[in-house]
Structures are given as C-alpha cells and as structure tokens.
Amino acid sequence: MSMVRIAPELNLVMDPETGTITQERKDSIQYSMESVFERVDKLDAIADDLVNSLSPSKPLLNSWPGRENTSYMAGFYGNTFYGVVIGLAFSGLLALVIYIASLMKGVV
C-alpha cells in the first residue's frame, strides 16, 4: 500500500485505494495487510477442505478433478468386503457346530 504525497510542505497525503486526503502524522504507522489476507485466504481454503473431508461426496483440496465420490465408493467396497468375510466366518462356524451336533446325535 502506498501513499501519494500531494503537498509535502503541508504534509498532505492521499490514499490511492480509498481516495482520501489526510494530514501525514509522525505518530501513526500504516501497514500493508495484503500478505496477511493472502495467508488468511489460504487458511480458509484449508479449513473448508477439512470440513469437506467429513463428507464423502465433497471434493478435497489436493485431489484430482472428478473424484468427489471416491471416499463413498471406498467405504462401500471396504464395508462389503468385511461383511462378506464376517458372514462367511459366521456361516462356517455355524456349519461346523451343526456337523459336530450331527456326529454326536448317536452318542448322547
């Protein structure tokens, strides 16, 4: 941010962004906030990405385009796999119990 000196002998300056003319003072300092605003915008994008990571249908910040439902599909296939494995283990255990019970039918 720069200030334009209009009348150096009267200490008058103009802010080109707002168009205001004021007296230059020695006790006030003006800083440019552009670098701070850029960092805040970057943190805002990261915060939005963190919120988007909670939804499987939202795109992530560093992902390729068109991969919005990747988390949803990965969860579906992962849960299907574990459901099949647990279902087969339970069915195998049930078949083993039925087979042992049929063998012991004549003994007991």
N, C-alpha and C positions, 0 to 999 in steps of 0.2 A: 504494500500500500504506500503510495507516495503522496506528498503534499506539494502543491504548486504555490510558490511564493509570488503573491500578487504585488505587494508593496513592501520590500524589505525594510525600508526606512520607517514604516508604520507597524511592522511586524504582523502583516496580514497574510494569511494563507488560505488556500481553498482545497477542500477535499474533492478530487475529481469524481469519486464514486457517488457521493451524495449531492455535490454541488453547493455545499455550504461554505460560507466565508466566515472566518473567525480570526481572533487575535492569537498569534503564536505566544505560548507561555513557556517559561523555562521550567516550571514545576510540574508539568504534565508530560507524560510519555505515551506515545501511541504505538502499539504493536500490530503486526500483521497476523491475523488469525487463520490464514489460508492453510498453513501446514497442519494446524490443529484440526481444522474442519475436514481435511483430507483423511487424517487418521481416525476421526470420529466416524466418517462415512465408511471407512474400511472395517472398523469395529462393528458398525451397524450391519454391514453385509455378513460378517461372521456370526453375529447374534441371530440374524434371520436364518442363516444356514443351520445353526444349532436347533432352532425351533423347527425348521423343515426336516431335520433328521428324525424327528419324532413321528412324522407322518410318512408312511411308505409310498404315497403317491406324489410327493413333492420332489422337485429336482434338488440335488445337492450342489454346492458351490463349485467343487472341483471335479464334477462328473461330466461324462460326455453327453452331448445332446441326445434326447430320445430314451434316456434311461430312468424315467420317472418311476416306473413300477418295478424296478429291479429288486428292491427290498421286499416288496409284496410277494413277488414270484419266488424269491429265495426262501422266504418264510413258509410259503405254501409247500414247496418241494421238500424243504427240510422237515417240516411237521408231518408231511405224508410219509416220508422215509421212516421217521421214528415211530409213527403209528403202525406201519406195516411190520417193522421189526418187533415192537412190543406185542402186537397182535399175534404174530407167528410164534413168539416165545410163549405167550399165554396158551395158544392152541396146542402147541407141542407139549407143554406141561399138563394140560387137561387130557390129551390123548394118552400120555404116559400114566396118569392116575387111573384112567378108565381101563387101560391094558393090565395094569397091576391088579386092579379090582377084579377083572375077569379071570385072572390067573388064581386069585385067592378064593374064588367063589366055591370051589370044591373043597378047599382046606378048612374053611371056617364054618 
